[in-house]
Amino acid sequence: MRLDFARPMYERQGPYASVYLAGSSTEDRRRRWRSLREGMEEADQTTLDALEAAATDPAPGQAMFAAGGELMLAETLSEPPPQEQARWSPLPHVTPLLMLRGENVPHLRVIVDHGARR
């Protein structure tokens, strides 16, 4: 599984808004987005505005990630996400996106740097 698409998000300081959105039309998508947006009171207005501008894709589903007023990634999904959700957290919540991509992971590589202690 290639995760290069997510690298820029993990190189940038958070917090992040992570949104998984469904909807069959642009109007339906906007209505669903407004409902999810209400649950992210902690998020800054510019980040929410960046997500709102991207929340009009008429595809069956969409995964969006934004931080600091900038849309970092918006990916069209071929099917609706199993659960619509919006999360404000220190790091982007990419696990549902990886599961929706359905790629097999043949191995996992972990790099640990013990010299970076504070």
N, C-alpha and C positions, 0 to 999 in steps of 0.2 A: 504494500500500500504506500503510495506516494503522499506525503504530507506537506510537500513544498508550498502548496497553496495557503497553508495556515501559518507558515513561518513568520511573515511580516506582522501578524497579530501578536505573536508571542515575543517579538522583539520590541514592541511598543508598550509603554507603561499604561496600565488600565486606570480605572475600572472600565469594564466593557458592558455594553448592552448586547445580548444575544437573543435573537427572535426567530421563532419557527412559526410560520404563518401559512394558512390554507386559504382557499377562496376560489370560486369559479368565475368571478368577474372582477373588474377593477373596483366597482362600487362595493361588492361583497368584501373584497380584500381591504378596502379602506375602513369599512365598518368593523371588521375583525381587528384591524390594527388599532383603531381607537379604543376598543375594549381592552386589548393587551397593554396599551400605553398607560392606561389608568393605573395599572398595577406596578408601574416603575416610577414611583414618586421620587426616589433618590437620584434618578438619572438627571443629568443637566439638560437644559432645553435645547442646546445646539445639537447634542447627540440624538435626542429624540426627533428633532427636525430632519436630520440626515437620514434617519430610518424611515420617517414618513415619506420623504421624497422617493425612496426606493420601494415602498410597499404597494406598488401599483402593477407589478408584473402579473399578467393574467394566467400564468402557469398554475398547475394544480397545487403547487407548494413553493415555498421560498424560505431560505435560511439567510439571515442578515446579521452582521456583526459591525458595531460602531463603537468608537471611543473618541473622546475629546472633540466632539463635533464633526467627526469624519467617518464616513462609511468605509470600513476596511474591507468588507467582503459581502457580496450579495450573490447567492447561488440559487439558480432556478432548480427546483426539484421535479422529478418526473411523476411523483405521486405526493399526495398531501402528507404532512408529517403525522405520525400516530397521535401526537398530542401537541396542540398549539401552546406555545409558551413564550414568555418574555422574562429574561433574567438580567439583573444588574449585579455584576460580580467582579472580583479583582482580575480574573482571566476569562477569555471567551469560552463559552460552553459549546464545544464542537462535537461532543460524543454523539448526540442524535444525528448530526450531519454525517459522521463517519458510518453510523449504522445504516442510514438511508442510502449511502453510496453502495453498500453491500460488497465491498471489496474484501477479499480474504487476506489475512495477515499471516504470512508464512513464518515470520519470526519477529522478535522484538529486540531492539538494541538499546541498551541503557548505558549512558556515559555518566559517571559519577566523578566529580572533582572535589576531593577532600581538601584541597588547598584554598578553596574559596570561603573558608569559615570566617565569620565576622567576630 
